[in-house]
Amino acid sequence: MSGQDKTRATVDIYGQPYKIVGTESTSHIRLVASIVDDKMREISKKNPYLDINKLAVLTAVNIVNEYVKLKEEYEMLEKKLHQKEE
Amino acid sequence: MSGQDKTRATVDIYGQPYKIVGTESTSHIRLVASIVDDKMREISKKNPYLDINKLAVLTAVNIVNEYVKLKEEYEMLEKKLHQKEE
């Protein structure tokens, strides 16, 4: 979204409501929340004795792991594109 | 890393120790943990009254948001590359 428009959305993550404020669309915020919710449930299934606090931190770890890998792939792709442009 | 090699590393995130098991290198795991730690401290600074549980969930939301955006950029770059290859 352009300018300083703020979107406010209340989303449910792992049974708890969260008020999210962002510059993205409501549908983007809902998509992001549903990915976090899915990931928490996936990790909780594999580790049923984790408390919610550790579960949330491990969810963040998991997602950063995927982010760092995607970032590396992105940089490789960028390099490939630059080589083609030379 | 190749095959089924598992790496075990204990990392500190927001003052708590976490045992992380993965197929990535120890340095990769430490990098990921430090990104989560930084992000939690950044969000906590802006929202000093959040409990650790909500802080961790909002950290995950923040990171997924960046992941989704990077994914979109990645797909755009891929499309661009395919067009050049045609």
Backbone of each chain as nested JSON, in Angstrom:
{
  "chains": [
    {"id": "A", "residues": [
      {"number": 1, "name": "MET", "atoms": {"N": [0.832, -1.198, 0.0], "CA": [0.0, 0.0, 0.0], "C": [0.87, 1.254, 0.0]}},
      {"number": 2, "name": "SER", "atoms": {"N": [0.329, 2.325, -0.519], "CA": [1.133, 3.53, -0.663], "C": [0.992, 4.445, 0.551]}},
      {"number": 3, "name": "GLY", "atoms": {"N": [1.932, 5.336, 0.666], "CA": [1.873, 6.373, 1.696], "C": [1.893, 5.839, 3.103]}},
      {"number": 4, "name": "GLN", "atoms": {"N": [1.22, 6.529, 3.975], "CA": [1.274, 6.198, 5.393], "C": [0.019, 5.455, 5.849]}},
      {"number": 5, "name": "ASP", "atoms": {"N": [-0.762, 4.911, 4.905], "CA": [-1.979, 4.195, 5.272], "C": [-1.655, 3.031, 6.193]}},
      {"number": 6, "name": "LYS", "atoms": {"N": [-2.385, 2.936, 7.285], "CA": [-2.173, 1.834, 8.217], "C": [-3.383, 0.914, 8.166]}},
      {"number": 7, "name": "THR", "atoms": {"N": [-3.112, -0.379, 8.143], "CA": [-4.179, -1.353, 8.203], "C": [-4.174, -1.944, 9.601]}},
      {"number": 8, "name": "ARG", "atoms": {"N": [-5.348, -2.136, 10.151], "CA": [-5.461, -2.778, 11.461], "C": [-6.283, -4.04, 11.274]}},
      {"number": 9, "name": "ALA", "atoms": {"N": [-5.756, -5.151, 11.716], "CA": [-6.503, -6.399, 11.598], "C": [-6.322, -7.201, 12.877]}},
      {"number": 10, "name": "THR", "atoms": {"N": [-7.386, -7.855, 13.312], "CA": [-7.269, -8.764, 14.453], "C": [-7.25, -10.179, 13.899]}},
      {"number": 11, "name": "VAL", "atoms": {"N": [-6.19, -10.903, 14.209], "CA": [-6.045, -12.265, 13.691], "C": [-5.935, -13.248, 14.848]}},
      {"number": 12, "name": "ASP", "atoms": {"N": [-6.245, -14.497, 14.571], "CA": [-6.13, -15.549, 15.573], "C": [-4.9, -16.399, 15.283]}},
      {"number": 13, "name": "ILE", "atoms": {"N": [-4.009, -16.482, 16.244], "CA": [-2.845, -17.342, 16.068], "C": [-2.754, -18.265, 17.269]}},
      {"number": 14, "name": "TYR", "atoms": {"N": [-2.846, -19.553, 17.004], "CA": [-2.761, -20.573, 18.044], "C": [-3.769, -20.275, 19.168]}},
      {"number": 15, "name": "GLY", "atoms": {"N": [-4.957, -19.913, 18.728], "CA": [-6.053, -19.7, 19.679], "C": [-6.059, -18.361, 20.402]}},
      {"number": 16, "name": "GLN", "atoms": {"N": [-5.087, -17.513, 20.092], "CA": [-5.028, -16.208, 20.759], "C": [-5.252, -15.088, 19.741]}},
      {"number": 17, "name": "PRO", "atoms": {"N": [-5.995, -14.033, 20.134], "CA": [-6.175, -12.919, 19.209], "C": [-4.975, -11.949, 19.263]}},
      {"number": 18, "name": "TYR", "atoms": {"N": [-4.58, -11.454, 18.104], "CA": [-3.495, -10.472, 18.027], "C": [-3.952, -9.314, 17.159]}},
      {"number": 19, "name": "LYS", "atoms": {"N": [-3.705, -8.112, 17.636], "CA": [-4.001, -6.934, 16.818], "C": [-2.744, -6.599, 16.027]}},
      {"number": 20, "name": "ILE", "atoms": {"N": [-2.861, -6.665, 14.727], "CA": [-1.698, -6.395, 13.876], "C": [-1.908, -5.065, 13.156]}},
      {"number": 21, "name": "VAL", "atoms": {"N": [-0.915, -4.22, 13.223], "CA": [-0.959, -2.956, 12.492], "C": [0.155, -2.984, 11.466]}},
      {"number": 22, "name": "GLY", "atoms": {"N": [-0.191, -2.677, 10.227], "CA": [0.84, -2.703, 9.202], "C": [0.466, -1.844, 8.023]}},
      {"number": 23, "name": "THR", "atoms": {"N": [1.348, -1.781, 7.056], "CA": [1.045, -1.004, 5.856], "C": [0.525, -1.929, 4.761]}},
      {"number": 24, "name": "GLU", "atoms": {"N": [0.497, -3.235, 5.038], "CA": [0.038, -4.202, 4.042], "C": [-1.499, -4.324, 4.062]}},
      {"number": 25, "name": "SER", "atoms": {"N": [-2.028, -4.996, 3.051], "CA": [-3.477, -5.194, 2.977], "C": [-3.937, -6.17, 4.065]}},
      {"number": 26, "name": "THR", "atoms": {"N": [-5.227, -6.113, 4.38], "CA": [-5.765, -7.032, 5.389], "C": [-5.563, -8.484, 4.953]}},
      {"number": 27, "name": "SER", "atoms": {"N": [-5.736, -8.749, 3.664], "CA": [-5.598, -10.133, 3.2], "C": [-4.15, -10.617, 3.348]}},
      {"number": 28, "name": "HIS", "atoms": {"N": [-3.193, -9.724, 3.133], "CA": [-1.784, -10.089, 3.331], "C": [-1.533, -10.404, 4.817]}},
      {"number": 29, "name": "ILE", "atoms": {"N": [-2.066, -9.559, 5.703], "CA": [-1.884, -9.78, 7.147], "C": [-2.502, -11.119, 7.566]}},
      {"number": 30, "name": "ARG", "atoms": {"N": [-3.692, -11.415, 7.005], "CA": [-4.36, -12.685, 7.343], "C": [-3.566, -13.892, 6.829]}},
      {"number": 31, "name": "LEU", "atoms": {"N": [-2.989, -13.735, 5.632], "CA": [-2.167, -14.811, 5.064], "C": [-0.967, -15.073, 5.972]}},
      {"number": 32, "name": "VAL", "atoms": {"N": [-0.283, -14.003, 6.364], "CA": [0.896, -14.12, 7.229], "C": [0.517, -14.802, 8.547]}},
      {"number": 33, "name": "ALA", "atoms": {"N": [-0.587, -14.368, 9.14], "CA": [-1.03, -14.953, 10.414], "C": [-1.342, -16.439, 10.26]}},
      {"number": 34, "name": "SER", "atoms": {"N": [-1.946, -16.818, 9.134], "CA": [-2.306, -18.23, 8.961], "C": [-1.061, -19.086, 8.75]}},
      {"number": 35, "name": "ILE", "atoms": {"N": [-0.016, -18.519, 8.145], "CA": [1.244, -19.262, 7.993], "C": [1.874, -19.502, 9.371]}},
      {"number": 36, "name": "VAL", "atoms": {"N": [1.871, -18.455, 10.218], "CA": [2.439, -18.604, 11.576], "C": [1.628, -19.639, 12.366]}},
      {"number": 37, "name": "ASP", "atoms": {"N": [0.313, -19.544, 12.285], "CA": [-0.575, -20.484, 12.981], "C": [-0.292, -21.93, 12.539]}},
      {"number": 38, "name": "ASP", "atoms": {"N": [-0.227, -22.151, 11.222], "CA": [0.06, -23.492, 10.685], "C": [1.4, -24.007, 11.203]}},
      {"number": 39, "name": "LYS", "atoms": {"N": [2.407, -23.148, 11.147], "CA": [3.761, -23.541, 11.545], "C": [3.794, -23.912, 13.027]}},
      {"number": 40, "name": "MET", "atoms": {"N": [3.099, -23.11, 13.854], "CA": [3.07, -23.415, 15.293], "C": [2.408, -24.762, 15.547]}},
      {"number": 41, "name": "ARG", "atoms": {"N": [1.319, -25.026, 14.837], "CA": [0.611, -26.304, 15.027], "C": [1.463, -27.482, 14.547]}},
      {"number": 42, "name": "GLU", "atoms": {"N": [2.204, -27.258, 13.461], "CA": [3.083, -28.306, 12.91], "C": [4.19, -28.643, 13.927]}},
      {"number": 43, "name": "ILE", "atoms": {"N": [4.822, -27.603, 14.479], "CA": [5.913, -27.818, 15.434], "C": [5.379, -28.408, 16.736]}},
      {"number": 44, "name": "SER", "atoms": {"N": [4.179, -27.969, 17.142], "CA": [3.582, -28.473, 18.37], "C": [3.232, -29.962, 18.26]}},
      {"number": 45, "name": "LYS", "atoms": {"N": [2.846, -30.386, 17.045], "CA": [2.539, -31.81, 16.822], "C": [3.782, -32.668, 17.034]}},
      {"number": 46, "name": "LYS", "atoms": {"N": [4.918, -32.153, 16.546], "CA": [6.173, -32.907, 16.674], "C": [6.738, -32.83, 18.085]}},
      {"number": 47, "name": "ASN", "atoms": {"N": [6.391, -31.764, 18.823], "CA": [6.931, -31.556, 20.175], "C": [5.787, -31.21, 21.121]}},
      {"number": 48, "name": "PRO", "atoms": {"N": [4.958, -32.202, 21.461], "CA": [3.726, -31.908, 22.203], "C": [3.949, -31.355, 23.616]}},
      {"number": 49, "name": "TYR", "atoms": {"N": [5.17, -31.47, 24.149], "CA": [5.385, -31.014, 25.523], "C": [5.997, -29.614, 25.621]}},
      {"number": 50, "name": "LEU", "atoms": {"N": [6.14, -28.95, 24.481], "CA": [6.693, -27.594, 24.497], "C": [5.682, -26.609, 25.073]}},
      {"number": 51, "name": "ASP", "atoms": {"N": [6.148, -25.68, 25.94], "CA": [5.226, -24.622, 26.354], "C": [5.1, -23.608, 25.217]}},
      {"number": 52, "name": "ILE", "atoms": {"N": [4.034, -22.82, 25.255], "CA": [3.691, -21.95, 24.123], "C": [4.8, -20.937, 23.809]}},
      {"number": 53, "name": "ASN", "atoms": {"N": [5.48, -20.507, 24.846], "CA": [6.559, -19.544, 24.709], "C": [7.717, -20.13, 23.891]}},
      {"number": 54, "name": "LYS", "atoms": {"N": [8.178, -21.321, 24.271], "CA": [9.253, -21.99, 23.514], "C": [8.771, -22.347, 22.117]}},
      {"number": 55, "name": "LEU", "atoms": {"N": [7.506, -22.756, 22.023], "CA": [6.917, -23.099, 20.73], "C": [6.983, -21.905, 19.776]}},
      {"number": 56, "name": "ALA", "atoms": {"N": [6.626, -20.732, 20.289], "CA": [6.64, -19.535, 19.447], "C": [8.067, -19.174, 19.03]}},
      {"number": 57, "name": "VAL", "atoms": {"N": [9.009, -19.303, 19.958], "CA": [10.41, -18.984, 19.622], "C": [10.92, -19.98, 18.568]}},
      {"number": 58, "name": "LEU", "atoms": {"N": [10.616, -21.269, 18.755], "CA": [11.075, -22.268, 17.785], "C": [10.401, -22.082, 16.43]}},
      {"number": 59, "name": "THR", "atoms": {"N": [9.174, -21.583, 16.435], "CA": [8.499, -21.26, 15.171], "C": [9.266, -20.144, 14.467]}},
      {"number": 60, "name": "ALA", "atoms": {"N": [9.651, -19.132, 15.234], "CA": [10.426, -18.024, 14.663], "C": [11.76, -18.54, 14.109]}},
      {"number": 61, "name": "VAL", "atoms": {"N": [12.412, -19.438, 14.859], "CA": [13.692, -20.018, 14.408], "C": [13.495, -20.736, 13.069]}},
      {"number": 62, "name": "ASN", "atoms": {"N": [12.449, -21.538, 13.012], "CA": [12.121, -22.29, 11.804], "C": [11.931, -21.388, 10.598]}},
      {"number": 63, "name": "ILE", "atoms": {"N": [11.2, -20.312, 10.821], "CA": [10.886, -19.414, 9.715], "C": [12.121, -18.624, 9.273]}},
      {"number": 64, "name": "VAL", "atoms": {"N": [12.928, -18.185, 10.246], "CA": [14.167, -17.477, 9.877], "C": [15.076, -18.417, 9.086]}},
      {"number": 65, "name": "ASN", "atoms": {"N": [15.108, -19.676, 9.489], "CA": [15.906, -20.663, 8.757], "C": [15.492, -20.69, 7.282]}},
      {"number": 66, "name": "GLU", "atoms": {"N": [14.195, -20.78, 7.044], "CA": [13.701, -20.799, 5.66], "C": [13.969, -19.462, 4.969]}},
      {"number": 67, "name": "TYR", "atoms": {"N": [13.871, -18.362, 5.719], "CA": [14.123, -17.035, 5.151], "C": [15.574, -16.917, 4.675]}},
      {"number": 68, "name": "VAL", "atoms": {"N": [16.513, -17.356, 5.524], "CA": [17.941, -17.255, 5.184], "C": [18.248, -18.092, 3.94]}},
      {"number": 69, "name": "LYS", "atoms": {"N": [17.645, -19.278, 3.854], "CA": [17.86, -20.136, 2.683], "C": [17.295, -19.498, 1.416]}},
      {"number": 70, "name": "LEU", "atoms": {"N": [16.097, -18.94, 1.533], "CA": [15.461, -18.291, 0.382], "C": [16.294, -17.085, -0.061]}},
      {"number": 71, "name": "LYS", "atoms": {"N": [16.822, -16.362, 0.917], "CA": [17.653, -15.182, 0.641], "C": [18.894, -15.603, -0.165]}},
      {"number": 72, "name": "GLU", "atoms": {"N": [19.49, -16.723, 0.217], "CA": [20.673, -17.22, -0.509], "C": [20.299, -17.59, -1.939]}},
      {"number": 73, "name": "GLU", "atoms": {"N": [19.152, -18.264, -2.086], "CA": [18.691, -18.643, -3.434], "C": [18.398, -17.397, -4.26]}},
      {"number": 74, "name": "TYR", "atoms": {"N": [17.818, -16.403, -3.617], "CA": [17.483, -15.137, -4.283], "C": [18.752, -14.478, -4.81]}},
      {"number": 75, "name": "GLU", "atoms": {"N": [19.793, -14.46, -3.967], "CA": [21.049, -13.829, -4.37], "C": [21.719, -14.587, -5.511]}},
      {"number": 76, "name": "MET", "atoms": {"N": [21.579, -15.926, -5.495], "CA": [22.134, -16.73, -6.588], "C": [21.408, -16.428, -7.898]}},
      {"number": 77, "name": "LEU", "atoms": {"N": [20.103, -16.316, -7.802], "CA": [19.271, -16.034, -8.973], "C": [19.607, -14.647, -9.533]}},
      {"number": 78, "name": "GLU", "atoms": {"N": [19.803, -13.694, -8.63], "CA": [20.16, -12.327, -9.019], "C": [21.481, -12.319, -9.794]}},
      {"number": 79, "name": "LYS", "atoms": {"N": [22.444, -13.073, -9.281], "CA": [23.764, -13.166, -9.907], "C": [23.628, -13.742, -11.321]}},
      {"number": 80, "name": "LYS", "atoms": {"N": [22.804, -14.79, -11.43], "CA": [22.572, -15.456, -12.708], "C": [21.973, -14.468, -13.716]}},
      {"number": 81, "name": "LEU", "atoms": {"N": [21.036, -13.668, -13.223], "CA": [20.366, -12.69, -14.081], "C": [21.359, -11.629, -14.554]}},
      {"number": 82, "name": "HIS", "atoms": {"N": [22.22, -11.187, -13.66], "CA": [23.212, -10.172, -14.021], "C": [24.185, -10.715, -15.062]}},
      {"number": 83, "name": "GLN", "atoms": {"N": [24.546, -11.988, -14.915], "CA": [25.463, -12.604, -15.88], "C": [24.833, -12.634, -17.267]}},
      {"number": 84, "name": "LYS", "atoms": {"N": [23.534, -12.889, -17.317], "CA": [22.823, -12.941, -18.598], "C": [22.741, -11.558, -19.221]}},
      {"number": 85, "name": "GLU", "atoms": {"N": [22.726, -10.53, -18.36], "CA": [22.576, -9.158, -18.865], "C": [23.894, -8.577, -19.362]}},
      {"number": 86, "name": "GLU", "atoms": {"N": [25.013, -9.22, -18.984], "CA": [26.318, -8.665, -19.376], "C": [26.608, -8.868, -20.861]}}
    ]},
    {"id": "B", "residues": [
      {"number": 1, "name": "MET", "atoms": {"N": [24.327, -29.503, 4.44], "CA": [25.064, -30.739, 4.745], "C": [24.411, -31.929, 4.051]}},
      {"number": 2, "name": "SER", "atoms": {"N": [25.204, -32.94, 3.787], "CA": [24.669, -34.061, 3.022], "C": [24.117, -35.147, 3.935]}},
      {"number": 3, "name": "GLY", "atoms": {"N": [23.304, -36.006, 3.356], "CA": [22.811, -37.193, 4.053], "C": [21.99, -36.899, 5.285]}},
      {"number": 4, "name": "GLN", "atoms": {"N": [22.112, -37.757, 6.261], "CA": [21.269, -37.667, 7.441], "C": [22.025, -37.086, 8.631]}},
      {"number": 5, "name": "ASP", "atoms": {"N": [23.178, -36.44, 8.378], "CA": [23.954, -35.868, 9.475], "C": [23.108, -34.858, 10.244]}},
      {"number": 6, "name": "LYS", "atoms": {"N": [23.098, -34.997, 11.552], "CA": [22.336, -34.054, 12.374], "C": [23.325, -33.192, 13.153]}},
      {"number": 7, "name": "THR", "atoms": {"N": [23.027, -31.921, 13.202], "CA": [23.842, -31.017, 14.002], "C": [23.026, -30.665, 15.235]}},
      {"number": 8, "name": "ARG", "atoms": {"N": [23.693, -30.633, 16.367], "CA": [23.024, -30.216, 17.597], "C": [23.741, -28.974, 18.119]}},
      {"number": 9, "name": "ALA", "atoms": {"N": [22.995, -27.942, 18.388], "CA": [23.623, -26.732, 18.909], "C": [22.727, -26.14, 19.983]}},
      {"number": 10, "name": "THR", "atoms": {"N": [23.345, -25.629, 21.03], "CA": [22.568, -24.911, 22.042], "C": [22.783, -23.424, 21.815]}},
      {"number": 11, "name": "VAL", "atoms": {"N": [21.701, -22.714, 21.614], "CA": [21.794, -21.28, 21.322], "C": [21.008, -20.503, 22.369]}},
      {"number": 12, "name": "ASP", "atoms": {"N": [21.352, -19.246, 22.51], "CA": [20.648, -18.364, 23.445], "C": [19.742, -17.425, 22.675]}},
      {"number": 13, "name": "ILE", "atoms": {"N": [18.464, -17.443, 22.985], "CA": [17.549, -16.503, 22.344], "C": [16.765, -15.796, 23.434]}},
      {"number": 14, "name": "TYR", "atoms": {"N": [16.91, -14.486, 23.481], "CA": [16.217, -13.658, 24.459], "C": [16.455, -14.189, 25.879]}},
      {"number": 15, "name": "GLY", "atoms": {"N": [17.707, -14.545, 26.128], "CA": [18.113, -14.969, 27.464], "C": [17.777, -16.399, 27.844]}},
      {"number": 16, "name": "GLN", "atoms": {"N": [17.176, -17.142, 26.916], "CA": [16.821, -18.536, 27.206], "C": [17.633, -19.483, 26.316]}},
      {"number": 17, "name": "PRO", "atoms": {"N": [18.089, -20.615, 26.865], "CA": [18.81, -21.575, 26.024], "C": [17.843, -22.476, 25.245]}},
      {"number": 18, "name": "TYR", "atoms": {"N": [18.175, -22.739, 24.006], "CA": [17.376, -23.642, 23.165], "C": [18.292, -24.664, 22.518]}},
      {"number": 19, "name": "LYS", "atoms": {"N": [17.888, -25.929, 22.581], "CA": [18.641, -26.964, 21.872], "C": [18.052, -27.088, 20.478]}},
      {"number": 20, "name": "ILE", "atoms": {"N": [18.86, -26.813, 19.474], "CA": [18.374, -26.879, 18.099], "C": [19.019, -28.071, 17.398]}},
      {"number": 21, "name": "VAL", "atoms": {"N": [18.191, -28.87, 16.762], "CA": [18.695, -29.997, 15.987], "C": [18.333, -29.739, 14.54]}},
      {"number": 22, "name": "GLY", "atoms": {"N": [19.322, -29.855, 13.667], "CA": [19.033, -29.606, 12.256], "C": [20.044, -30.272, 11.368]}},
      {"number": 23, "name": "THR", "atoms": {"N": [19.856, -30.135, 10.074], "CA": [20.822, -30.711, 9.14], "C": [21.804, -29.631, 8.68]}},
      {"number": 24, "name": "GLU", "atoms": {"N": [21.595, -28.403, 9.137], "CA": [22.471, -27.298, 8.748], "C": [23.729, -27.257, 9.629]}},
      {"number": 25, "name": "SER", "atoms": {"N": [24.697, -26.452, 9.204], "CA": [25.933, -26.312, 9.975], "C": [25.653, -25.562, 11.281]}},
      {"number": 26, "name": "THR", "atoms": {"N": [26.556, -25.738, 12.246], "CA": [26.406, -25.031, 13.521], "C": [26.41, -23.52, 13.292]}},
      {"number": 27, "name": "SER", "atoms": {"N": [27.245, -23.051, 12.372], "CA": [27.317, -21.595, 12.157], "C": [26.012, -21.077, 11.552]}},
      {"number": 28, "name": "HIS", "atoms": {"N": [25.373, -21.885, 10.694], "CA": [24.081, -21.485, 10.14], "C": [23.039, -21.398, 11.264]}},
      {"number": 29, "name": "ILE", "atoms": {"N": [23.024, -22.402, 12.132], "CA": [22.066, -22.413, 13.254], "C": [22.289, -21.192, 14.153]}},
      {"number": 30, "name": "ARG", "atoms": {"N": [23.568, -20.879, 14.419], "CA": [23.871, -19.712, 15.267], "C": [23.439, -18.411, 14.606]}},
      {"number": 31, "name": "LEU", "atoms": {"N": [23.624, -18.328, 13.287], "CA": [23.195, -17.127, 12.554], "C": [21.681, -16.952, 12.671]}},
      {"number": 32, "name": "VAL", "atoms": {"N": [20.949, -18.047, 12.434], "CA": [19.481, -18.016, 12.511], "C": [19.032, -17.583, 13.91]}},
      {"number": 33, "name": "ALA", "atoms": {"N": [19.645, -18.17, 14.944], "CA": [19.281, -17.835, 16.32], "C": [19.55, -16.359, 16.608]}},
      {"number": 34, "name": "SER", "atoms": {"N": [20.652, -15.834, 16.09], "CA": [20.975, -14.435, 16.386], "C": [20.016, -13.488, 15.67]}},
      {"number": 35, "name": "ILE", "atoms": {"N": [19.51, -13.901, 14.502], "CA": [18.51, -13.078, 13.807], "C": [17.215, -13.037, 14.628]}},
      {"number": 36, "name": "VAL", "atoms": {"N": [16.797, -14.204, 15.146], "CA": [15.572, -14.254, 15.965], "C": [15.759, -13.412, 17.231]}},
      {"number": 37, "name": "ASP", "atoms": {"N": [16.904, -13.564, 17.869], "CA": [17.211, -12.801, 19.087], "C": [17.148, -11.294, 18.808]}},
      {"number": 38, "name": "ASP", "atoms": {"N": [17.806, -10.851, 17.744], "CA": [17.802, -9.421, 17.36], "C": [16.381, -8.922, 17.15]}},
      {"number": 39, "name": "LYS", "atoms": {"N": [15.6, -9.724, 16.388], "CA": [14.239, -9.332, 16.042], "C": [13.374, -9.21, 17.288]}},
      {"number": 40, "name": "MET", "atoms": {"N": [13.523, -10.166, 18.214], "CA": [12.735, -10.113, 19.453], "C": [13.086, -8.866, 20.254]}},
      {"number": 41, "name": "ARG", "atoms": {"N": [14.37, -8.53, 20.327], "CA": [14.794, -7.336, 21.083], "C": [14.295, -6.061, 20.417]}},
      {"number": 42, "name": "GLU", "atoms": {"N": [14.297, -6.06, 19.084], "CA": [13.816, -4.897, 18.324], "C": [12.315, -4.672, 18.594]}},
      {"number": 43, "name": "ILE", "atoms": {"N": [11.541, -5.763, 18.516], "CA": [10.09, -5.65, 18.735], "C": [9.794, -5.31, 20.199]}},
      {"number": 44, "name": "SER", "atoms": {"N": [10.566, -5.868, 21.105], "CA": [10.374, -5.606, 22.532], "C": [10.642, -4.135, 22.873]}},
      {"number": 45, "name": "LYS", "atoms": {"N": [11.617, -3.537, 22.188], "CA": [11.923, -2.115, 22.4], "C": [10.723, -1.248, 22.031]}},
      {"number": 46, "name": "LYS", "atoms": {"N": [10.085, -1.619, 20.91], "CA": [8.932, -0.84, 20.44], "C": [7.68, -1.122, 21.266]}},
      {"number": 47, "name": "ASN", "atoms": {"N": [7.603, -2.311, 21.885], "CA": [6.415, -2.717, 22.663], "C": [6.869, -3.271, 24.015]}},
      {"number": 48, "name": "PRO", "atoms": {"N": [7.324, -2.38, 24.906], "CA": [7.95, -2.857, 26.15], "C": [7.014, -3.619, 27.086]}},
      {"number": 49, "name": "TYR", "atoms": {"N": [5.697, -3.547, 26.872], "CA": [4.779, -4.219, 27.804], "C": [4.282, -5.57, 27.312]}},
      {"number": 50, "name": "LEU", "atoms": {"N": [4.825, -6.025, 26.189], "CA": [4.421, -7.345, 25.68], "C": [4.996, -8.452, 26.55]}},
      {"number": 51, "name": "ASP", "atoms": {"N": [4.176, -9.488, 26.846], "CA": [4.775, -10.642, 27.518], "C": [5.569, -11.45, 26.487]}},
      {"number": 52, "name": "ILE", "atoms": {"N": [6.478, -12.283, 26.975], "CA": [7.441, -12.973, 26.103], "C": [6.75, -13.859, 25.064]}},
      {"number": 53, "name": "ASN", "atoms": {"N": [5.616, -14.426, 25.468], "CA": [4.844, -15.299, 24.603], "C": [4.306, -14.523, 23.388]}},
      {"number": 54, "name": "LYS", "atoms": {"N": [3.654, -13.4, 23.634], "CA": [3.139, -12.572, 22.54], "C": [4.294, -12.001, 21.724]}},
      {"number": 55, "name": "LEU", "atoms": {"N": [5.369, -11.646, 22.401], "CA": [6.557, -11.12, 21.726], "C": [7.092, -12.138, 20.717]}},
      {"number": 56, "name": "ALA", "atoms": {"N": [7.169, -13.397, 21.136], "CA": [7.683, -14.44, 20.248], "C": [6.748, -14.647, 19.055]}},
      {"number": 57, "name": "VAL", "atoms": {"N": [5.436, -14.64, 19.307], "CA": [4.475, -14.821, 18.206], "C": [4.576, -13.641, 17.237]}},
      {"number": 58, "name": "LEU", "atoms": {"N": [4.663, -12.421, 17.763], "CA": [4.76, -11.253, 16.888], "C": [6.083, -11.237, 16.118]}},
      {"number": 59, "name": "THR", "atoms": {"N": [7.118, -11.789, 16.719], "CA": [8.395, -11.93, 16.013], "C": [8.212, -12.869, 14.823]}},
      {"number": 60, "name": "ALA", "atoms": {"N": [7.519, -13.983, 15.067], "CA": [7.245, -14.935, 13.983], "C": [6.413, -14.263, 12.889]}},
      {"number": 61, "name": "VAL", "atoms": {"N": [5.414, -13.483, 13.272], "CA": [4.569, -12.772, 12.298], "C": [5.433, -11.841, 11.441]}},
      {"number": 62, "name": "ASN", "atoms": {"N": [6.291, -11.098, 12.11], "CA": [7.188, -10.177, 11.43], "C": [8.066, -10.866, 10.402]}},
      {"number": 63, "name": "ILE", "atoms": {"N": [8.606, -12.007, 10.8], "CA": [9.53, -12.721, 9.919], "C": [8.788, -13.357, 8.748]}},
      {"number": 64, "name": "VAL", "atoms": {"N": [7.593, -13.904, 9.016], "CA": [6.805, -14.482, 7.916], "C": [6.437, -13.379, 6.925]}},
      {"number": 65, "name": "ASN", "atoms": {"N": [6.12, -12.209, 7.428], "CA": [5.812, -11.072, 6.563], "C": [6.972, -10.818, 5.599]}},
      {"number": 66, "name": "GLU", "atoms": {"N": [8.188, -10.768, 6.141], "CA": [9.356, -10.544, 5.29], "C": [9.578, -11.724, 4.35]}},
      {"number": 67, "name": "TYR", "atoms": {"N": [9.302, -12.938, 4.837], "CA": [9.463, -14.135, 4.007], "C": [8.525, -14.086, 2.799]}},
      {"number": 68, "name": "VAL", "atoms": {"N": [7.259, -13.754, 3.046], "CA": [6.266, -13.72, 1.967], "C": [6.662, -12.669, 0.918]}},
      {"number": 69, "name": "LYS", "atoms": {"N": [7.144, -11.516, 1.394], "CA": [7.567, -10.471, 0.452], "C": [8.766, -10.918, -0.379]}},
      {"number": 70, "name": "LEU", "atoms": {"N": [9.738, -11.551, 0.286], "CA": [10.929, -12.032, -0.416], "C": [10.546, -13.097, -1.437]}},
      {"number": 71, "name": "LYS", "atoms": {"N": [9.596, -13.954, -1.05], "CA": [9.116, -15.015, -1.938], "C": [8.51, -14.416, -3.215]}},
      {"number": 72, "name": "GLU", "atoms": {"N": [7.745, -13.338, -3.037], "CA": [7.14, -12.668, -4.199], "C": [8.228, -12.078, -5.104]}},
      {"number": 73, "name": "GLU", "atoms": {"N": [9.225, -11.444, -4.478], "CA": [10.336, -10.877, -5.263], "C": [11.094, -11.992, -5.985]}},
      {"number": 74, "name": "TYR", "atoms": {"N": [11.266, -13.112, -5.295], "CA": [11.974, -14.264, -5.865], "C": [11.239, -14.758, -7.112]}},
      {"number": 75, "name": "GLU", "atoms": {"N": [9.929, -14.876, -7.0], "CA": [9.13, -15.358, -8.136], "C": [9.177, -14.383, -9.311]}},
      {"number": 76, "name": "MET", "atoms": {"N": [9.2, -13.077, -8.999], "CA": [9.306, -12.074, -10.061], "C": [10.645, -12.179, -10.777]}},
      {"number": 77, "name": "LEU", "atoms": {"N": [11.691, -12.394, -9.985], "CA": [13.039, -12.516, -10.537], "C": [13.141, -13.768, -11.411]}},
      {"number": 78, "name": "GLU", "atoms": {"N": [12.525, -14.847, -10.945], "CA": [12.516, -16.115, -11.689], "C": [11.845, -15.928, -13.052]}},
      {"number": 79, "name": "LYS", "atoms": {"N": [10.724, -15.205, -13.03], "CA": [9.964, -14.948, -14.252], "C": [10.833, -14.16, -15.239]}},
      {"number": 80, "name": "LYS", "atoms": {"N": [11.52, -13.152, -14.704], "CA": [12.396, -12.294, -15.503], "C": [13.497, -13.137, -16.164]}},
      {"number": 81, "name": "LEU", "atoms": {"N": [14.041, -14.051, -15.378], "CA": [15.122, -14.911, -15.858], "C": [14.612, -15.824, -16.973]}},
      {"number": 82, "name": "HIS", "atoms": {"N": [13.423, -16.37, -16.798], "CA": [12.845, -17.263, -17.809], "C": [12.593, -16.489, -19.107]}},
      {"number": 83, "name": "GLN", "atoms": {"N": [12.148, -15.248, -18.968], "CA": [11.895, -14.432, -20.165], "C": [13.19, -14.216, -20.939]}},
      {"number": 84, "name": "LYS", "atoms": {"N": [14.284, -14.011, -20.225], "CA": [15.578, -13.802, -20.874], "C": [16.048, -15.069, -21.556]}},
      {"number": 85, "name": "GLU", "atoms": {"N": [15.65, -16.21, -21.018], "CA": [16.113, -17.489, -21.571], "C": [15.33, -17.917, -22.794]}},
      {"number": 86, "name": "GLU", "atoms": {"N": [14.167, -17.266, -22.984], "CA": [13.315, -17.685, -24.13], "C": [13.906, -17.25, -25.467]}}
    ]}
  ]
}
